[in-house]
């Protein structure tokens, strides 16, 4: 018998006192996204290091994993990313739909 991962975010997992900061960090993260690439189990996001700092990304991850424990996070940094960060979010089947809702693809001009 195989167990399926539960893809449900627990919105109450982040305390009321931390929720305001969480929303600030989500807005920073969304504003820092300069590119999005699909990977088999999720997405990789290119982030502008002038728009968000590494400590802010780590702080967001710490809060995000409280409400979405099914996500896997990876951060990398290299000059190949034009000096930015690469944040990879992945998880079990169905996670892309959740990520599409939270971090939609940029609209084409």
N, CA, C and O atoms as CSV, one atom per row, in Angstrom:
chain,resi,resn,atom,element,x,y,z
A,1,UNK,N,N,0.843,-1.176,0.000
A,1,UNK,CA,C,0.000,0.000,0.000
A,1,UNK,C,C,0.891,1.242,0.000
A,1,UNK,O,O,1.762,1.386,0.858
A,2,UNK,N,N,0.673,2.124,-0.950
A,2,UNK,CA,C,1.467,3.355,-1.039
A,2,UNK,C,C,0.685,4.513,-0.430
A,2,UNK,O,O,-0.523,4.649,-0.623
A,3,UNK,N,N,1.410,5.332,0.302
A,3,UNK,CA,C,0.778,6.513,0.899
A,3,UNK,C,C,1.012,7.704,-0.012
A,3,UNK,O,O,2.125,7.919,-0.491
A,4,UNK,N,N,-0.026,8.466,-0.248
A,4,UNK,CA,C,0.090,9.689,-1.033
A,4,UNK,C,C,0.355,10.848,-0.095
A,4,UNK,O,O,-0.202,10.919,1.001
A,5,UNK,N,N,1.199,11.741,-0.531
A,5,UNK,CA,C,1.470,12.941,0.262
A,5,UNK,C,C,0.225,13.821,0.278
A,5,UNK,O,O,-0.475,13.951,-0.726
A,6,UNK,N,N,-0.032,14.411,1.414
A,6,UNK,CA,C,-1.175,15.307,1.540
A,6,UNK,C,C,-0.746,16.701,1.093
A,6,UNK,O,O,0.186,17.282,1.650
A,7,UNK,N,N,-1.427,17.227,0.095
A,7,UNK,CA,C,-1.126,18.557,-0.425
A,7,UNK,C,C,-2.154,19.536,0.108
A,7,UNK,O,O,-3.062,19.962,-0.604
A,8,UNK,N,N,-1.996,19.874,1.348
A,8,UNK,CA,C,-2.908,20.832,1.975
A,8,UNK,C,C,-2.080,21.793,2.815
A,8,UNK,O,O,-1.270,21.386,3.648
A,9,UNK,N,N,-2.307,23.069,2.573
A,9,UNK,CA,C,-1.609,24.087,3.354
A,9,UNK,C,C,-2.401,24.342,4.627
A,9,UNK,O,O,-3.628,24.433,4.599
A,10,UNK,N,N,-1.699,24.455,5.730
A,10,UNK,CA,C,-2.335,24.757,7.009
A,10,UNK,C,C,-2.140,26.239,7.293
A,10,UNK,O,O,-1.096,26.656,7.795
A,11,UNK,N,N,-3.143,27.016,6.970
A,11,UNK,CA,C,-3.041,28.472,7.100
A,11,UNK,C,C,-2.903,28.923,8.553
A,11,UNK,O,O,-2.445,30.036,8.814
A,12,UNK,N,N,-3.288,28.082,9.486
A,12,UNK,CA,C,-3.182,28.458,10.900
A,12,UNK,C,C,-1.833,28.058,11.496
A,12,UNK,O,O,-1.566,28.336,12.666
A,13,UNK,N,N,-0.983,27.409,10.701
A,13,UNK,CA,C,0.325,26.988,11.214
A,13,UNK,C,C,1.245,28.180,11.494
A,13,UNK,O,O,2.152,28.089,12.321
A,14,UNK,N,N,1.010,29.277,10.814
A,14,UNK,CA,C,1.797,30.499,11.051
A,14,UNK,C,C,1.012,31.335,12.051
A,14,UNK,O,O,-0.150,31.674,11.823
A,15,UNK,N,N,1.651,31.656,13.140
A,15,UNK,CA,C,0.963,32.395,14.203
A,15,UNK,C,C,0.487,33.759,13.711
A,15,UNK,O,O,1.016,34.318,12.750
A,16,UNK,N,N,-0.515,34.267,14.392
A,16,UNK,CA,C,-1.066,35.581,14.041
A,16,UNK,C,C,0.012,36.654,14.106
A,16,UNK,O,O,0.007,37.584,13.299
A,17,UNK,N,N,0.924,36.539,15.044
A,17,UNK,CA,C,1.986,37.543,15.172
A,17,UNK,C,C,2.988,37.451,14.018
A,17,UNK,O,O,3.576,38.461,13.633
A,18,UNK,N,N,3.188,36.254,13.463
A,18,UNK,CA,C,4.134,36.087,12.354
A,18,UNK,C,C,3.492,36.286,10.985
A,18,UNK,O,O,4.201,36.439,9.990
A,19,UNK,N,N,2.165,36.286,10.920
A,19,UNK,CA,C,1.473,36.358,9.634
A,19,UNK,C,C,1.774,37.643,8.873
A,19,UNK,O,O,1.925,37.614,7.651
A,20,UNK,N,N,1.862,38.763,9.573
A,20,UNK,CA,C,2.151,40.037,8.894
A,20,UNK,C,C,3.525,39.978,8.226
A,20,UNK,O,O,3.678,40.372,7.070
A,21,UNK,N,N,4.515,39.486,8.961
A,21,UNK,CA,C,5.860,39.366,8.402
A,21,UNK,C,C,5.866,38.383,7.232
A,21,UNK,O,O,6.534,38.617,6.225
A,22,UNK,N,N,5.135,37.301,7.365
A,22,UNK,CA,C,5.041,36.315,6.296
A,22,UNK,C,C,4.517,36.968,5.011
A,22,UNK,O,O,5.068,36.755,3.931
A,23,UNK,N,N,3.454,37.760,5.136
A,23,UNK,CA,C,2.894,38.440,3.955
A,23,UNK,C,C,3.907,39.402,3.341
A,23,UNK,O,O,4.001,39.506,2.118
A,24,UNK,N,N,4.670,40.108,4.185
A,24,UNK,CA,C,5.717,41.009,3.673
A,24,UNK,C,C,6.752,40.220,2.875
A,24,UNK,O,O,7.158,40.636,1.790
A,25,UNK,N,N,7.171,39.086,3.416
A,25,UNK,CA,C,8.183,38.265,2.748
A,25,UNK,C,C,7.656,37.680,1.440
A,25,UNK,O,O,8.393,37.622,0.456
A,26,UNK,N,N,6.395,37.247,1.410
A,26,UNK,CA,C,5.804,36.727,0.171
A,26,UNK,C,C,5.802,37.822,-0.893
A,26,UNK,O,O,6.128,37.565,-2.052
A,27,UNK,N,N,5.437,39.032,-0.504
A,27,UNK,CA,C,5.432,40.143,-1.461
A,27,UNK,C,C,6.833,40.460,-1.958
A,27,UNK,O,O,7.020,40.733,-3.144
A,28,UNK,N,N,7.822,40.427,-1.069
A,28,UNK,CA,C,9.216,40.629,-1.485
A,28,UNK,C,C,9.636,39.553,-2.479
A,28,UNK,O,O,10.236,39.845,-3.514
A,29,UNK,N,N,9.314,38.314,-2.149
A,29,UNK,CA,C,9.682,37.191,-3.006
A,29,UNK,C,C,9.032,37.321,-4.382
A,29,UNK,O,O,9.705,37.177,-5.403
A,30,UNK,N,N,7.749,37.589,-4.412
A,30,UNK,CA,C,7.054,37.746,-5.702
A,30,UNK,C,C,7.658,38.884,-6.515
A,30,UNK,O,O,7.806,38.769,-7.731
A,31,UNK,N,N,8.007,39.981,-5.848
A,31,UNK,CA,C,8.603,41.119,-6.535
A,31,UNK,C,C,10.018,40.874,-7.024
A,31,UNK,O,O,10.495,41.568,-7.922
A,32,UNK,N,N,10.695,39.887,-6.440
A,32,UNK,CA,C,12.075,39.584,-6.809
A,32,UNK,C,C,12.172,38.569,-7.945
A,32,UNK,O,O,13.254,38.370,-8.497
A,33,UNK,N,N,11.069,37.928,-8.301
A,33,UNK,CA,C,11.105,36.895,-9.339
A,33,UNK,C,C,11.361,37.533,-10.700
A,33,UNK,O,O,10.632,38.424,-11.136
A,34,UNK,N,N,12.412,37.055,-11.356
A,34,UNK,CA,C,12.780,37.550,-12.683
A,34,UNK,C,C,12.619,36.478,-13.751
A,34,UNK,O,O,12.698,36.764,-14.945
A,35,UNK,N,N,12.393,35.248,-13.316
A,35,UNK,CA,C,12.200,34.159,-14.261
A,35,UNK,C,C,11.686,32.930,-13.541
A,35,UNK,O,O,11.892,32.755,-12.341
A,36,UNK,N,N,11.011,32.084,-14.301
A,36,UNK,CA,C,10.461,30.852,-13.746
A,36,UNK,C,C,10.675,29.739,-14.747
A,36,UNK,O,O,10.321,29.879,-15.918
A,37,UNK,N,N,11.253,28.629,-14.299
A,37,UNK,CA,C,11.490,27.474,-15.167
A,37,UNK,C,C,10.815,26.257,-14.562
A,37,UNK,O,O,10.914,26.000,-13.362
A,38,UNK,N,N,10.136,25.526,-15.406
A,38,UNK,CA,C,9.472,24.312,-14.944
A,38,UNK,C,C,10.484,23.182,-14.819
A,38,UNK,O,O,11.339,23.004,-15.687
A,39,UNK,N,N,10.383,22.435,-13.755
A,39,UNK,CA,C,11.178,21.221,-13.548
A,39,UNK,C,C,10.170,20.093,-13.333
A,39,UNK,O,O,8.992,20.370,-13.106
A,40,UNK,N,N,10.595,18.839,-13.398
A,40,UNK,CA,C,9.630,17.743,-13.284
A,40,UNK,C,C,8.730,17.803,-12.039
A,40,UNK,O,O,7.544,17.486,-12.131
A,41,UNK,N,N,9.259,18.195,-10.902
A,41,UNK,CA,C,8.470,18.155,-9.662
A,41,UNK,C,C,8.136,19.536,-9.113
A,41,UNK,O,O,7.764,19.651,-7.945
A,42,UNK,N,N,8.260,20.599,-9.928
A,42,UNK,CA,C,7.957,21.940,-9.429
A,42,UNK,C,C,8.477,23.022,-10.350
A,42,UNK,O,O,8.354,22.931,-11.572
A,43,UNK,N,N,9.066,24.059,-9.743
A,43,UNK,CA,C,9.584,25.197,-10.507
A,43,UNK,C,C,10.868,25.723,-9.871
A,43,UNK,O,O,11.086,25.592,-8.666
A,44,UNK,N,N,11.705,26.317,-10.707
A,44,UNK,CA,C,12.868,27.068,-10.245
A,44,UNK,C,C,12.620,28.529,-10.590
A,44,UNK,O,O,12.208,28.857,-11.703
A,45,UNK,N,N,12.874,29.392,-9.631
A,45,UNK,CA,C,12.645,30.823,-9.798
A,45,UNK,C,C,13.976,31.559,-9.715
A,45,UNK,O,O,14.749,31.350,-8.780
A,46,UNK,N,N,14.241,32.415,-10.685
A,46,UNK,CA,C,15.407,33.284,-10.637
A,46,UNK,C,C,14.992,34.535,-9.878
A,46,UNK,O,O,14.020,35.199,-10.237
A,47,UNK,N,N,15.742,34.851,-8.824
A,47,UNK,CA,C,15.422,35.987,-7.965
A,47,UNK,C,C,16.488,37.067,-8.072
A,47,UNK,O,O,17.681,36.768,-8.132
A,48,UNK,N,N,16.066,38.296,-8.095
A,48,UNK,CA,C,16.959,39.454,-8.127
A,48,UNK,C,C,17.491,39.702,-6.716
A,48,UNK,O,O,16.722,39.999,-5.802
A,49,UNK,N,N,18.790,39.582,-6.546
A,49,UNK,CA,C,19.369,39.747,-5.209
A,49,UNK,C,C,19.300,41.184,-4.702
A,49,UNK,O,O,19.551,41.433,-3.523
A,50,UNK,N,N,18.963,42.134,-5.576
A,50,UNK,CA,C,18.771,43.514,-5.128
A,50,UNK,C,C,17.367,43.720,-4.567
A,50,UNK,O,O,17.107,44.693,-3.859
A,51,UNK,N,N,16.460,42.788,-4.893
A,51,UNK,CA,C,15.065,42.906,-4.452
A,51,UNK,C,C,14.763,42.093,-3.200
A,51,UNK,O,O,13.790,42.372,-2.499
A,52,UNK,N,N,15.593,41.084,-2.911
A,52,UNK,CA,C,15.403,40.240,-1.726
A,52,UNK,C,C,16.761,39.708,-1.295
A,52,UNK,O,O,17.605,39.383,-2.130
A,53,UNK,N,N,16.962,39.623,-0.003
A,53,UNK,CA,C,18.248,39.137,0.517
A,53,UNK,C,C,18.162,37.647,0.843
A,53,UNK,O,O,17.073,37.088,0.981
A,54,UNK,N,N,19.306,37.029,0.959
A,54,UNK,CA,C,19.353,35.618,1.335
A,54,UNK,C,C,18.725,35.388,2.715
A,54,UNK,O,O,17.972,34.427,2.872
A,55,UNK,N,N,19.002,36.226,3.718
A,55,UNK,CA,C,18.318,36.034,5.009
A,55,UNK,C,C,16.798,36.145,4.904
A,55,UNK,O,O,16.079,35.443,5.616
A,56,UNK,N,N,16.299,37.019,4.024
A,56,UNK,CA,C,14.846,37.132,3.843
A,56,UNK,C,C,14.276,35.871,3.192
A,56,UNK,O,O,13.194,35.414,3.561
A,57,UNK,N,N,15.003,35.314,2.228
A,57,UNK,CA,C,14.556,34.065,1.593
A,57,UNK,C,C,14.512,32.956,2.636
A,57,UNK,O,O,13.542,32.202,2.707
A,58,UNK,N,N,15.556,32.859,3.439
A,58,UNK,CA,C,15.585,31.824,4.489
A,58,UNK,C,C,14.461,32.014,5.503
A,58,UNK,O,O,13.853,31.042,5.950
A,59,UNK,N,N,14.186,33.258,5.863
A,59,UNK,CA,C,13.100,33.542,6.809
A,59,UNK,C,C,11.756,33.106,6.200
A,59,UNK,O,O,10.930,32.504,6.886
A,60,UNK,N,N,11.541,33.413,4.913
A,60,UNK,CA,C,10.317,32.992,4.247
A,60,UNK,C,C,10.205,31.471,4.236
A,60,UNK,O,O,9.139,30.925,4.523
A,61,UNK,N,N,11.300,30.784,3.906
A,61,UNK,CA,C,11.282,29.320,3.887
A,61,UNK,C,C,10.909,28.768,5.264
A,61,UNK,O,O,10.116,27.832,5.361
A,62,UNK,N,N,11.472,29.339,6.324
A,62,UNK,CA,C,11.154,28.882,7.672
A,62,UNK,C,C,9.673,28.981,7.988
A,62,UNK,O,O,9.114,28.097,8.635
A,63,UNK,N,N,9.038,30.047,7.537
A,63,UNK,CA,C,7.598,30.206,7.768
A,63,UNK,C,C,6.784,29.352,6.803
A,63,UNK,O,O,5.787,28.746,7.195
A,64,UNK,N,N,7.202,29.303,5.560
A,64,UNK,CA,C,6.464,28.546,4.534
A,64,UNK,C,C,6.423,27.059,4.852
A,64,UNK,O,O,5.413,26.401,4.601
A,65,UNK,N,N,7.496,26.527,5.397
A,65,UNK,CA,C,7.482,25.094,5.675
A,65,UNK,C,C,6.562,24.753,6.839
A,65,UNK,O,O,6.193,23.592,7.012
A,66,UNK,N,N,6.182,25.751,7.643
A,66,UNK,CA,C,5.195,25.508,8.697
A,66,UNK,C,C,3.822,25.203,8.095
A,66,UNK,O,O,3.128,24.287,8.537
A,67,UNK,N,N,3.442,25.982,7.085
A,67,UNK,CA,C,2.102,25.807,6.510
A,67,UNK,C,C,2.084,24.822,5.347
A,67,UNK,O,O,1.038,24.245,5.050
A,68,UNK,N,N,3.215,24.619,4.687
A,68,UNK,CA,C,3.277,23.722,3.526
A,68,UNK,C,C,4.434,22.736,3.683
A,68,UNK,O,O,5.431,22.838,2.969
A,69,UNK,N,N,4.311,21.783,4.610
A,69,UNK,CA,C,5.425,20.872,4.889
A,69,UNK,C,C,5.756,19.909,3.749
A,69,UNK,O,O,6.787,19.238,3.793
A,70,UNK,N,N,4.908,19.830,2.740
A,70,UNK,CA,C,5.139,18.941,1.607
A,70,UNK,C,C,6.126,19.524,0.599
A,70,UNK,O,O,6.582,18.809,-0.294
A,71,UNK,N,N,6.467,20.812,0.725
A,71,UNK,CA,C,7.397,21.452,-0.215
A,71,UNK,C,C,8.849,21.132,0.123
A,71,UNK,O,O,9.221,20.990,1.288
A,72,UNK,N,N,9.645,21.024,-0.913
A,72,UNK,CA,C,11.094,20.897,-0.768
A,72,UNK,C,C,11.696,22.181,-1.331
A,72,UNK,O,O,11.313,22.633,-2.410
A,73,UNK,N,N,12.640,22.763,-0.595
A,73,UNK,CA,C,13.242,24.049,-0.954
A,73,UNK,C,C,14.728,23.861,-1.247
A,73,UNK,O,O,15.411,23.094,-0.569
A,74,UNK,N,N,15.219,24.565,-2.259
A,74,UNK,CA,C,16.658,24.598,-2.533
A,74,UNK,C,C,17.010,25.997,-3.020
A,74,UNK,O,O,16.336,26.553,-3.888
A,75,UNK,N,N,18.076,26.561,-2.449
A,75,UNK,CA,C,18.553,27.886,-2.860
A,75,UNK,C,C,19.971,27.719,-3.373
A,75,UNK,O,O,20.786,27.020,-2.769
A,76,UNK,N,N,20.256,28.366,-4.492
A,76,UNK,CA,C,21.637,28.404,-4.975
A,76,UNK,C,C,21.919,29.796,-5.495
A,76,UNK,O,O,21.011,30.575,-5.787
A,77,UNK,N,N,23.193,30.084,-5.601
A,77,UNK,CA,C,23.627,31.399,-6.059
A,77,UNK,C,C,24.862,31.215,-6.912
A,77,UNK,O,O,25.791,30.491,-6.553
A,78,UNK,N,N,24.849,31.889,-8.053
A,78,UNK,CA,C,26.034,31.836,-8.899
A,78,UNK,C,C,26.015,33.003,-9.863
A,78,UNK,O,O,24.983,33.641,-10.072
A,79,UNK,N,N,27.156,33.268,-10.440
A,79,UNK,CA,C,27.224,34.347,-11.425
A,79,UNK,C,C,26.441,33.964,-12.675
A,79,UNK,O,O,26.070,34.832,-13.466
A,80,UNK,N,N,26.187,32.671,-12.858
A,80,UNK,CA,C,25.393,32.217,-13.988
A,80,UNK,C,C,23.953,32.696,-13.912
A,80,UNK,O,O,23.258,32.746,-14.927
A,81,UNK,N,N,23.503,33.049,-12.713
A,81,UNK,CA,C,22.149,33.582,-12.533
A,81,UNK,C,C,22.182,35.101,-12.572
A,81,UNK,O,O,21.317,35.755,-11.990
A,82,UNK,N,N,23.174,35.669,-13.256
A,82,UNK,CA,C,23.359,37.121,-13.310
A,82,UNK,C,C,23.500,37.687,-11.905
A,82,UNK,O,O,23.012,38.777,-11.607
A,83,UNK,N,N,24.172,36.933,-11.052
A,83,UNK,CA,C,24.396,37.393,-9.697
A,83,UNK,C,C,23.175,37.261,-8.807
A,83,UNK,O,O,23.172,37.778,-7.689
A,84,UNK,N,N,22.137,36.583,-9.274
A,84,UNK,CA,C,20.932,36.420,-8.473
A,84,UNK,C,C,20.907,35.073,-7.774
A,84,UNK,O,O,21.884,34.325,-7.771
A,85,UNK,N,N,19.774,34.795,-7.193
A,85,UNK,CA,C,19.567,33.523,-6.517
A,85,UNK,C,C,18.662,32.652,-7.373
A,85,UNK,O,O,17.876,33.150,-8.178
A,86,UNK,N,N,18.785,31.357,-7.188
A,86,UNK,CA,C,17.886,30.414,-7.816
A,86,UNK,C,C,17.182,29.675,-6.689
A,86,UNK,O,O,17.821,28.969,-5.910
A,87,UNK,N,N,15.873,29.836,-6.603
A,87,UNK,CA,C,15.059,29.186,-5.585
A,87,UNK,C,C,14.243,28.105,-6.272
A,87,UNK,O,O,13.445,28.390,-7.165
A,88,UNK,N,N,14.448,26.873,-5.855
A,88,UNK,CA,C,13.715,25.748,-6.427
A,88,UNK,C,C,12.721,25.240,-5.400
A,88,UNK,O,O,13.078,24.930,-4.263
A,89,UNK,N,N,11.463,25.159,-5.822
A,89,UNK,CA,C,10.381,24.641,-4.991
A,89,UNK,C,C,9.843,23.401,-5.682
A,89,UNK,O,O,9.461,23.445,-6.851
A,90,UNK,N,N,9.815,22.302,-4.958
A,90,UNK,CA,C,9.338,21.059,-5.550
A,90,UNK,C,C,8.580,20.258,-4.506
A,90,UNK,O,O,8.552,20.603,-3.325
A,91,UNK,N,N,7.967,19.181,-4.973
A,91,UNK,CA,C,7.207,18.341,-4.066
A,91,UNK,C,C,6.542,17.212,-4.815
A,91,UNK,O,O,6.879,16.938,-5.967
A,92,UNK,N,N,5.600,16.557,-4.170
A,92,UNK,CA,C,4.921,15.416,-4.784
A,92,UNK,C,C,3.989,15.842,-5.910
A,92,UNK,O,O,3.772,17.031,-6.143
A,93,UNK,N,N,3.447,14.852,-6.599
A,93,UNK,CA,C,2.500,15.112,-7.693
A,93,UNK,C,C,1.399,16.050,-7.217
A,93,UNK,O,O,0.851,15.876,-6.128
A,94,UNK,N,N,1.082,17.035,-8.030
A,94,UNK,CA,C,0.043,17.998,-7.703
A,94,UNK,C,C,0.565,19.307,-7.150
A,94,UNK,O,O,-0.191,20.270,-7.021
A,95,UNK,N,N,1.852,19.358,-6.818
A,95,UNK,CA,C,2.406,20.567,-6.206
A,95,UNK,C,C,2.464,21.736,-7.192
A,95,UNK,O,O,2.394,22.893,-6.778
A,96,UNK,N,N,2.590,21.452,-8.471
A,96,UNK,CA,C,2.679,22.538,-9.459
A,96,UNK,C,C,1.431,23.405,-9.473
A,96,UNK,O,O,1.522,24.617,-9.670
A,97,UNK,N,N,0.278,22.804,-9.269
A,97,UNK,CA,C,-0.966,23.577,-9.253
A,97,UNK,C,C,-0.959,24.571,-8.092
A,97,UNK,O,O,-1.422,25.702,-8.238
A,98,UNK,N,N,-0.446,24.158,-6.960
A,98,UNK,CA,C,-0.353,25.052,-5.797
A,98,UNK,C,C,0.638,26.171,-6.086
A,98,UNK,O,O,0.361,27.335,-5.797
A,99,UNK,N,N,1.789,25.828,-6.655
A,99,UNK,CA,C,2.807,26.836,-6.972
A,99,UNK,C,C,2.315,27.793,-8.059
A,99,UNK,O,O,2.620,28.985,-8.018
A,100,UNK,N,N,1.558,27.280,-9.031
A,100,UNK,CA,C,0.994,28.151,-10.067
A,100,UNK,C,C,0.078,29.198,-9.464
A,100,UNK,O,O,0.038,30.339,-9.924
A,101,UNK,N,N,-0.653,28.808,-8.442
A,101,UNK,CA,C,-1.569,29.726,-7.775
A,101,UNK,C,C,-0.806,30.784,-6.971
A,101,UNK,O,O,-1.173,31.959,-6.982
A,102,UNK,N,N,0.233,30.374,-6.287
A,102,UNK,CA,C,0.998,31.290,-5.437
A,102,UNK,C,C,1.989,32.145,-6.211
A,102,UNK,O,O,2.204,33.310,-5.877
A,103,UNK,N,N,2.593,31.568,-7.241
A,103,UNK,CA,C,3.629,32.256,-8.024
A,103,UNK,C,C,3.353,32.058,-9.518
A,103,UNK,O,O,4.055,31.300,-10.188
A,104,UNK,N,N,2.324,32.745,-10.038
A,104,UNK,CA,C,1.944,32.532,-11.449
A,104,UNK,C,C,3.061,32.950,-12.411
A,104,UNK,O,O,3.913,33.784,-12.105
A,105,UNK,N,N,3.007,32.330,-13.574
A,105,UNK,CA,C,3.972,32.671,-14.615
A,105,UNK,C,C,3.770,34.124,-15.031
A,105,UNK,O,O,2.635,34.599,-15.079
A,106,UNK,N,N,4.852,34.833,-15.332
A,106,UNK,CA,C,4.722,36.219,-15.788
A,106,UNK,C,C,3.905,36.283,-17.072
A,106,UNK,O,O,4.003,35.403,-17.928
A,107,UNK,N,N,3.105,37.324,-17.195
A,107,UNK,CA,C,2.294,37.523,-18.406
A,107,UNK,C,C,3.187,38.017,-19.539
A,107,UNK,O,O,4.046,38.876,-19.343
A,108,UNK,N,N,2.968,37.462,-20.721
A,108,UNK,CA,C,3.723,37.910,-21.894
A,108,UNK,C,C,3.209,39.271,-22.329
A,108,UNK,O,O,2.009,39.541,-22.293
A,109,UNK,N,N,4.140,40.125,-22.742
A,109,UNK,CA,C,3.762,41.476,-23.199
A,109,UNK,C,C,3.211,41.461,-24.599
A,109,UNK,O,O,2.847,42.510,-25.130
